Amino acid sequence: MRPGRIVMLVLGTLSALLGLGLLAAAGAAGFANYLQRDNGYFTTPSERYATNSYALTSPRLDIMADEGVPDTAPVGVVGSVMLGGSAAAGKEIFIGIGPRSDVDAYLNGVSHSVINEVRFNPFRVDYRDVAGTQVPARPADQPFWAASATGTGEQQLEWDLRSGSWAVVIMNADASAPVVVDMKAGARSNLLWPVFIGLLVGGIVFLLIGVPLIVLGAAGLGRGKGGPPQPGQLQPSSAAAPPRLHAAGAVPGAAAGAVAGVPPGTGVVYPARLSGYLDPNLSRWKWLVKWLLAIPHFIVLFFLWFAFGVVTIVAWFAILFTGRYPRSLFNFNVGVIRWSWRVAFYSYGALGTDVYPPFTLERTDYPADFDVDYPEKLSRGLVFVKSWLLAIPHLLIIALLTGTAQTWVYRDGVWVQVGTGLSLFGLLVLIAGVILLFTGVYSRGLFDFLMGLNRWIYRVAAYVSLMRDEYPPFHLDMGPRDPGDTPAVPPAAPPAGPGYAPVPGGPGAAAPPIYGQSSPGGTGPATAVPAEGQPGFYGIGGPAAPGPDKPQAPAGPEGSPRP
C-alpha cells in the first residue's frame, strides 16, 4: 500500500468528518433560529412548582461577571430570557429578576426554597429549603428589580441578558405562604444566525478539502490492483512456495477435483464471489479475545468505510453521466469489502481461522477472499433505484438475519424501545464458538451455513454499492467455495467419494447457472481456482499455487520465482 495515498485518505476522512459535524451543527443552529423567529422563545413545558415557604428562588446566575465588566453592561445582543406563569387558587403572582446581593438581603431571615435542579422527563424538582422566621415585605414594593411582572392570571416577564450576578424570585404578590405556581421558562439568542452562517461555511470548506483527498487517496490505492480476467490459464505452482494448510474442507476419501460445499447441480454464479476455508487447527479459546485482537483492524476499517461511502457517492455520479464505474475507485471499494470480510472471517462473522488478517486491500493467500467482476458498462437509470428500492426484499431478509429483536420498556415514566438478545446470525456464531470451546471441533454443517449467509450478505452489499447491475439471487450457496470460483483447467481425474460435487465445468459435472457473466473474472490478478487436491487449494495438497487466493509470485533476478 502506498503511504502517501494512505495519508491523503486519513487526512481527507478527518477533514470530511469535521465538515459533516460542522454542517450538522449548522443545521441545528439554523433550525433553532427558525423556531425563534418573530421574537419566539424556546420554552419548557408548563409545570407546577410548590413550596410551603414564602418564595421560590433560582441558584446563582452569573453572566459575564468577571472583573472589569460593569454589572450593568447590557449583553442583550447575546439573547434574552422569558418567564411566564400563574398562581394557583386565583392568587396574584409575582415574578422578578434582581441582583443576587439585593435578593439575598431581601430574603435574609425569610423561609424560602432554592430550586437546585429541574428534570422534565419525567418532571421532577430538587428543592433546597432555607429556614427563617421573618415575614417578607411585598415583593413589588422593592426597588432593586431589573425586571418584574405581577398580577392575576398568566403573567410573562421578558429580560435581555445583562452582565452580573442575578437571581430569579417567584412569590405570591401579597408575600404570603405557601407558594404554588404553574411556570414555564424560555430563552432566545440573537447569535444563532451568525453561528449558523459560520458553521455552514466552515463545514463546506472542510468537505471541499476532505472529499477530493479521499477520492485521490482511494484512486491511488485502487489504481493497478485489478486486471482483465485470464480464463484458461492455470499457472504452475512455485517449487519454492511452502505448503499452506488452512482448510478443514477436506474429508478423508475425497478425490481430486471435488469441491466441498457445492452440491451437484446447484449454486449460482454471481459476479460477486466470496470464499472462506476453515482452519483445521482452530484454538478452542482464542475466539473469546478476538474482539480485542481485531481492534487495530476496526480502527482502520472505520476510515476505509467512511472513504467507501464517499467513493460510492462519487461513483454514483460517474455512472449517471458516463455509464461506467471508475476502475481505480471500483478496485478500492472491492478492496474495502475484501478487508472487511477477512476480518469478519477471522472474528465474529465466521470464526473460521486464527491466522491474523493482513493489512491490505489486495488479494492475498489468506483463507478468506472476496472479489467482484469489473463491469464494463452499467445502467444509468438503475442508479436511482437499485441501492434502496430494488434492494428492499434483500435488505429485509438481511435485517431479519443480523438485526436484534426490539421491545418496549417503561423507564422513568416513558416507553423506550430497546434491543433484546442476539441476532440470528450472532447466535449461530456464538453457538459455533461454544461448541469449539468445549469440543475443539467446529461443526462443519454450521460453518457451511454461516458461509452461505455471509455470501448472501456480501452479494447484496456489492449490488447496493453499485458494483453490479445483476440482481442478487435469492439463493443460499453454502460451503467454503463460491460457485463462481470454477477452475480454469478441468481436473484430470473424475470426482469420487460421497458428499462431494463435481467441479462446475469439469467432466461429467452439471454446470451451475451463469448469473451475469459467462466466465468469472475479477479485480484480482488471476481468477483460476485449482480443484481440491490440486496445488494451490486451501486444505490439502502440496505447495500453494497461484489462484484467486494466492497470486503468482513475481520472478526473481534470475527468472526464478521469489519465495
C-alpha positions in Angstrom: 0.0 0.0 0.0 1.2 3.5 -0.8 2.0 5.6 2.3 1.3 8.9 0.6 -2.2 7.8 -0.6 -2.9 6.4 2.9 -2.0 9.8 4.5 -4.3 11.5 1.9 -7.1 9.1 2.8 -6.8 9.6 6.6 -6.5 13.4 6.3 -9.4 13.5 3.9 -11.5 11.4 6.2 -10.8 13.6 9.2 -11.4 16.7 7.2 -14.7 15.4 5.8 -15.8 14.2 9.3 -15.2 17.6 10.7 -17.0 19.2 7.8 -20.0 16.9 8.3 -20.0 17.7 12.1 -20.0 21.4 11.3 -22.8 21.0 8.8 -24.9 19.0 11.4 -24.3 21.8 14.0 -25.2 24.4 11.3 -28.4 22.5 10.7 -29.3 22.5 14.4 -28.5 26.2 14.7 -30.5 27.1 11.6 -33.5 25.1 12.8 -33.3 26.7 16.2 -33.1 30.2 14.6 -36.2 29.3 12.5 -38.1 28.2 15.6 -37.4 31.5 17.4 -38.5 33.7 14.5 -40.9 36.6 15.2 -39.4 37.0 18.7 -40.2 33.5 19.7 -38.6 31.6 22.6 -37.6 28.0 23.2 -39.8 27.2 26.1 -40.1 24.4 28.7 -43.4 22.8 29.4 -45.6 24.5 32.0 -45.2 22.5 35.2 -46.3 23.1 38.8 -43.8 24.3 41.5 -44.8 24.3 45.1 -43.2 25.2 48.4 -44.5 25.8 52.0 -42.2 28.8 52.3 -42.6 32.4 51.2 -40.6 32.3 48.0 -39.0 30.2 45.3 -35.6 31.4 44.0 -33.1 30.2 41.4 -29.5 29.3 42.1 -26.8 32.0 41.5 -26.9 33.1 37.8 -23.6 34.7 36.7 -23.5 36.4 33.3 -20.1 37.9 32.3 -19.4 38.6 35.9 -15.7 38.8 35.5 -13.8 41.7 37.0 -13.6 44.7 34.7 -17.1 44.2 33.3 -19.6 46.7 34.6 -22.5 45.0 36.4 -25.0 47.0 34.3 -23.3 46.3 30.9 -26.0 45.1 28.5 -25.4 41.9 26.7 -28.9 41.7 25.2 -27.4 41.2 21.8 -26.5 37.7 23.0 -30.1 36.8 23.9 -32.9 37.1 26.4 -35.0 35.0 28.7 -38.7 34.7 29.4 -40.5 33.6 32.5 -44.3 33.0 32.5 -46.7 31.6 35.0 -49.7 31.9 37.2 -50.5 31.3 40.8 -52.9 28.6 42.0 -56.2 29.3 43.7 -56.6 32.6 41.9 -53.9 34.5 43.8 -51.7 37.2 42.2 -48.3 36.0 41.2 -45.0 38.0 41.3 -42.1 37.1 39.1 -38.9 39.2 39.4 -35.2 39.2 38.4 -32.8 41.2 40.5 -29.2 41.4 41.6 -28.2 38.4 43.7 -26.9 40.6 46.6 -30.1 42.5 46.8 -32.2 39.4 46.7 -30.1 37.8 49.4 -30.6 40.9 51.6 -34.4 40.9 50.9 -34.8 37.2 51.9 -32.4 37.3 54.8 -34.1 35.5 57.7 -37.1 34.6 55.5 -38.1 31.0 54.9 -37.7 30.2 51.2 -36.7 27.4 48.8 -34.0 27.3 46.2 -34.6 25.3 43.1 -31.4 23.3 42.6 -32.4 21.1 39.6 -35.4 20.6 37.3 -35.9 17.5 35.1 -38.7 17.3 32.6 -38.8 13.6 31.5 -40.4 12.8 33.9 -40.9 16.1 35.7 -39.0 16.3 39.0 -37.8 19.3 41.1 -35.0 19.2 43.6 -35.5 21.9 46.3 -33.2 23.2 49.0 -35.1 24.7 51.9 -33.6 27.7 53.7 -35.0 28.2 57.2 -36.1 31.6 58.5 -38.6 33.3 60.8 -39.1 36.7 59.2 -42.1 37.7 57.1 -41.1 39.4 53.9 -42.4 42.7 52.6 -44.4 42.8 49.4 -42.0 42.0 46.6 -43.5 44.5 44.1 -42.6 47.3 46.6 -38.9 46.6 46.3 -36.8 49.0 44.1 -34.0 46.7 43.0 -35.8 44.5 40.4 -34.2 44.6 37.0 -37.4 43.2 35.5 -40.7 42.1 37.1 -44.2 41.1 36.4 -47.2 40.8 38.8 -50.9 40.3 38.7 -53.6 37.7 38.4 -53.8 35.1 35.7 -51.0 34.4 33.3 -48.0 36.8 33.7 -44.9 36.9 31.5 -41.6 38.5 32.1 -39.0 39.1 29.3 -35.5 40.3 30.1 -32.5 41.0 27.9 -29.4 39.4 29.5 -27.1 41.7 31.4 -23.7 41.1 32.9 -23.6 40.5 36.6 -24.8 38.0 39.2 -28.6 37.6 39.2 -31.4 35.6 40.8 -35.0 34.8 39.9 -37.7 35.2 42.6 -41.2 33.8 42.4 -43.7 34.7 45.2 -47.3 35.4 45.9 -47.9 39.1 45.2 -49.1 39.6 48.8 -45.9 37.8 50.2 -47.9 35.0 51.7 -47.1 31.3 52.0 -47.3 28.7 50.7 -46.3 29.4 47.0 -48.0 27.2 44.4 -47.4 28.3 40.8 -47.5 26.9 37.3 -44.4 28.1 35.5 -42.6 27.8 32.2 -39.3 29.3 31.0 -37.9 30.2 27.7 -34.7 31.6 26.0 -33.7 33.0 22.7 -30.4 34.1 21.2 -29.6 36.6 18.6 -26.3 34.9 17.8 -27.9 31.8 16.2 -28.0 33.3 12.7 -24.3 34.3 12.6 -23.4 31.0 14.2 -25.4 29.2 11.6 -23.6 31.0 8.8 -20.1 30.4 10.3 -20.8 26.7 10.8 -22.2 26.3 7.3 -19.2 28.0 5.6 -16.8 26.0 7.8 -18.5 22.7 7.0 -18.5 23.3 3.3 -14.8 24.3 3.3 -13.7 21.2 5.2 -15.8 19.0 2.9 -14.3 20.6 -0.2 -10.9 19.8 1.3 -11.7 16.3 2.5 -13.7 14.8 -0.3 -11.0 15.3 -3.0 -8.4 14.0 -0.7 -10.4 10.9 -0.1 -11.1 10.3 -3.8 -7.5 10.9 -4.8 -6.3 8.6 -2.0 -8.8 5.9 -2.9 -8.0 6.1 -6.6 -4.3 5.8 -5.9 -4.8 2.8 -3.6 -7.1 1.2 -6.2 -5.0 2.0 -9.3 -3.4 -1.0 -10.9 -4.8 -3.5 -8.5 -7.2 -5.0 -11.0 -6.7 -6.6 -14.3 -8.5 -8.4 -17.1 -9.5 -12.0 -16.3 -7.4 -14.7 -17.8 -9.6 -17.7 -18.2 -8.0 -21.0 -19.1 -4.6 -20.1 -17.7 -3.8 -22.1 -14.7 -0.3 -21.1 -13.7 2.2 -23.7 -12.4 3.0 -23.7 -8.7 6.3 -22.5 -7.4 8.6 -25.1 -6.1 9.9 -22.6 -3.6 6.5 -21.9 -2.1 5.8 -23.6 1.3 2.7 -25.7 1.7 -0.2 -23.9 3.3 -2.9 -25.9 5.2 -5.8 -23.6 6.0 -9.0 -25.6 5.5 -10.9 -28.3 7.1 -12.9 -28.6 3.9 -11.1 -31.8 3.1 -12.8 -35.1 4.2 -11.0 -38.4 4.1 -11.7 -40.2 0.9 -12.3 -37.0 -1.2 -10.8 -37.3 -4.6 -9.0 -34.7 -6.6 -11.3 -32.3 -8.3 -14.1 -32.5 -5.7 -15.5 -29.2 -4.4 -16.6 -29.3 -0.8 -19.8 -27.4 -0.1 -21.1 -27.2 -3.6 -23.9 -29.7 -4.1 -24.4 -31.3 -7.5 -26.3 -29.1 -10.0 -26.7 -26.3 -7.5 -25.1 -22.9 -6.9 -25.5 -19.6 -8.6 -22.5 -18.0 -10.3 -22.9 -14.3 -9.3 -20.3 -11.7 -10.3 -19.5 -11.1 -6.6 -17.7 -14.1 -5.2 -16.9 -14.9 -1.6 -14.9 -17.8 -0.3 -13.6 -18.9 3.1 -11.8 -22.1 4.1 -12.0 -23.4 7.6 -8.7 -23.7 9.6 -8.3 -27.3 10.8 -6.3 -26.2 13.8 -8.6 -23.6 15.4 -7.8 -22.7 19.1 -10.6 -23.6 21.5 -10.4 -20.3 23.4 -8.9 -17.7 21.1 -12.3 -16.6 19.7 -13.1 -15.2 23.2 -10.5 -12.5 22.7 -10.6 -11.8 19.0 -12.7 -8.7 19.6 -9.6 -7.3 21.3 -7.1 -8.6 18.8 -9.1 -7.1 15.9 -9.2 -3.6 17.3 -6.5 -2.3 15.0 -8.5 -3.6 12.0 -11.6 -2.0 13.3 -9.9 1.4 13.6 -8.5 1.1 10.0 -11.9 0.0 8.7 -13.6 3.0 10.2 -11.6 5.2 7.9 -11.9 2.8 5.0 -15.7 2.6 5.2 -16.1 6.3 5.5 -14.0 6.6 2.4 -16.1 3.8 0.9 -19.2 5.9 1.3 -17.7 9.0 -0.3 -16.3 6.9 -3.2 -19.7 5.3 -3.7 -21.3 8.7 -4.0 -18.7 9.8 -6.5 -19.2 6.6 -8.4 -23.0 7.3 -8.5 -22.4 10.5 -10.4 -19.8 8.8 -12.6 -22.2 6.0 -13.6 -25.1 8.5 -14.1 -23.1 10.6 -16.6 -20.8 8.0 -18.2 -22.3 4.6 -17.6 -19.0 3.4 -16.1 -17.7 2.8 -12.6 -14.1 4.4 -12.4 -11.8 1.4 -12.4 -9.5 2.6 -9.6 -12.4 3.5 -7.4 -14.0 0.2 -8.1 -10.9 -1.7 -7.1 -10.6 0.4 -3.9 -14.2 -0.4 -2.8 -13.8 -4.0 -3.6 -10.7 -4.0 -1.5 -12.5 -2.4 1.4 -15.2 -5.1 1.3 -12.5 -7.8 1.0 -10.6 -6.4 4.0 -13.9 -6.4 6.0 -14.6 -10.0 5.0 -11.2 -11.2 6.1 -11.7 -9.5 9.5 -15.2 -10.9 9.8 -14.0 -14.4 8.8 -11.3 -14.1 11.5 -13.6 -12.7 14.1 -17.3 -12.9 14.6 -18.5 -13.2 11.1 -17.4 -16.9 10.9 -14.6 -17.6 13.4 -13.1 -19.6 10.6 -9.4 -19.0 11.1 -6.8 -18.0 13.7 -4.5 -16.5 11.1 -4.4 -12.8 11.7 -5.8 -10.8 8.7 -3.3 -8.8 6.6 -3.5 -5.0 6.5 -4.0 -4.7 2.7 -6.7 -4.1 0.2 -5.2 -6.6 -2.3 -5.8 -10.2 -2.8 -3.5 -12.5 -0.7 -3.2 -16.1 0.2 -5.4 -15.5 3.2 -8.0 -18.3 3.6 -10.9 -15.8 3.1 -11.3 -13.8 -0.1 -13.8 -11.6 -1.9 -13.8 -10.3 -5.4 -16.2 -8.7 -7.9 -16.0 -8.9 -11.7 -15.5 -5.4 -13.1 -18.5 -4.3 -15.2 -17.5 -2.6 -18.5 -20.9 -0.9 -18.6 -23.6 -0.1 -16.0 -27.1 1.1 -16.4 -27.5 4.9 -15.8 -31.1 4.6 -14.8 -30.7 1.8 -12.2 -28.5 4.0 -10.0 -31.7 5.8 -8.9 -33.4 2.7 -7.5 -31.2 -0.3 -7.1 -29.4 0.9 -3.9 -32.7 1.2 -1.9 -35.9 0.4 -3.8 -34.9 -2.8 -5.7 -32.8 -4.0 -2.8 -35.7 -3.8 -0.2 -36.5 -7.5 -0.3 -32.9 -8.4 0.3 -32.4 -5.8 2.9 -35.4 -7.1 4.8 -34.0 -10.6 4.8 -30.6 -9.4 6.0 -32.3 -7.3 8.7 -34.0 -10.5 9.9 -30.7 -12.3 9.9 -28.5 -9.7 11.5 -30.9 -7.5 13.5 -31.8 -7.9 17.1 -35.3 -8.2 18.5 -36.9 -4.9 19.7 -39.1 -4.5 22.7 -40.6 -1.6 24.6 -39.8 -1.0 28.3 -41.2 1.6 30.7 -38.4 3.8 32.2 -38.8 7.0 34.2 -42.4 7.5 33.1 -41.8 7.0 29.4 -41.8 4.0 27.0 -38.3 3.3 25.5 -37.5 0.9 22.6 -34.5 -1.3 23.3 -32.9 -4.3 21.6 -33.0 -7.7 23.3 -30.7 -10.6 22.8 -28.5 -11.5 19.8 -29.3 -11.5 16.2 -29.9 -14.9 14.5 -26.5 -14.6 12.8 -24.7 -13.6 16.0 -26.4 -16.5 17.8 -25.2 -19.0 15.2 -21.6 -17.7 15.5 -21.9 -17.9 19.3 -23.1 -21.5 19.2 -20.2 -22.4 16.9 -17.8 -20.8 19.3 -19.3 -22.6 22.3 -19.1 -25.9 20.5 -15.5 -25.2 19.6 -14.7 -24.2 23.2 -15.9 -27.5 24.7 -15.2 -30.0 21.9 -12.4 -28.5 20.0 -14.4 -29.1 16.8 -16.1 -26.6 14.5 -19.4 -28.0 13.3 -18.9 -28.3 9.5 -22.6 -28.0 8.8 -22.8 -24.8 10.9 -19.8 -23.4 9.1 -21.2 -24.1 5.7 -24.5 -22.4 6.7 -22.7 -19.4 8.0 -20.7 -19.1 4.8 -24.0 -19.2 2.9 -25.4 -16.4 4.9 -22.2 -14.3 4.5 -22.2 -15.0 0.8 -25.8 -13.7 0.5 -25.0 -10.6 2.6 -21.9 -9.7 0.6 -23.5 -10.2 -2.7 -26.2 -7.7 -1.7 -23.5 -5.3 -0.4 -21.9 -5.4 -3.9 -25.2 -4.7 -5.5 -26.3 -1.9 -3.2 -22.9 -0.2 -3.6 -23.5 0.0 -7.4 -20.8 -2.5 -8.4 -23.1 -4.7 -10.5 -26.5 -4.4 -12.2 -27.3 -8.1 -11.9 -29.9 -8.6 -9.2 -28.6 -10.8 -6.4 -30.1 -14.3 -6.3 -32.3 -15.5 -3.5 -30.1 -18.4 -3.1 -28.2 -19.8 -0.1 -24.9 -21.1 -1.6 -23.4 -22.9 1.4 -19.9 -24.1 1.7 -16.4 -22.6 1.6 -16.0 -22.2 -2.1 -18.1 -19.8 -4.1 -19.9 -21.5 -7.1 -18.3 -18.8 -9.3 -14.8 -19.9 -8.4 -14.6 -22.6 -11.1 -11.2 -24.0 -12.1 -9.7 -22.7 -15.4 -8.4 -26.2 -16.3 -10.7 -29.2 -15.7 -9.3 -31.8 -13.3 -7.6 -34.9 -14.7 -9.4 -37.4 -12.5 -13.2 -37.6 -12.1 -14.5 -36.9 -8.6 -15.2 -39.7 -6.2 -16.5 -40.0 -2.7 -19.9 -39.4 -1.1 -20.9 -35.8 -0.4 -18.8 -34.1 -3.0 -19.9 -32.5 -6.1 -18.1 -32.4 -9.4 -16.2 -29.2 -10.1 -18.6 -26.8 -12.0 -17.4 -27.1 -15.6 -15.5 -30.3 -15.1 -16.0 -33.7 -16.8 -19.4 -35.0 -16.0 -20.4 -32.1 -13.9 -23.6 -30.2 -14.2 -22.6 -26.6 -14.8 -24.3 -24.1 -12.4 -26.5 -21.4 -13.9 -24.4 -18.5 -15.1 -25.6 -15.3 -13.4 -24.3 -12.1 -15.1 -21.1 -13.1 -17.0 -20.3 -16.3 -18.7 -16.9 -16.7 -17.2 -15.6 -15.4 -13.9 -13.2 -12.5 -13.9 -12.3 -10.0 -11.2 -10.3 -7.3 -9.8 -7.5 -9.7 -8.7 -4.5 -10.8 -10.7 -6.0 -14.2 -11.6 -9.3 -15.9 -11.4 -8.4 -19.5 -11.9 -9.1 -21.7 -8.8 -7.4 -25.1 -8.6 -9.6 -28.0 -7.6 -9.3 -29.6 -4.2 -6.3 -31.9 -4.1 -4.6 -29.8 -6.8 -1.7 -27.5 -5.8 -2.9 -24.1 -4.6 -6.2 -25.3 -2.9 -6.5 -24.5 0.8 -6.8 -27.6 2.8 -4.9 -30.5 1.2 -2.3 -30.9 -1.4 1.2 -29.8 -1.9 2.7 -26.3 -2.3 0.3 -23.5 -2.7 -0.1 -22.4 -6.3 -1.3 -19.1 -7.7 -5.0 -18.6 -7.8 -7.7 -16.3 -6.6 -6.4 -16.7 -3.0 -2.7 -16.6 -3.8 -1.4 -14.6 -6.8 1.6 -15.7 -8.7 4.9 -14.7 -7.1 6.9 -12.3 -9.2 10.1 -13.6 -10.8 13.4 -13.0 -9.1 16.5 -11.5 -10.7 17.4 -14.8 -12.5 13.9 -15.5 -13.6 13.4 -17.9 -10.7 10.3 -17.5 -8.5 10.7 -15.4 -5.4 9.7 -17.2 -2.1 
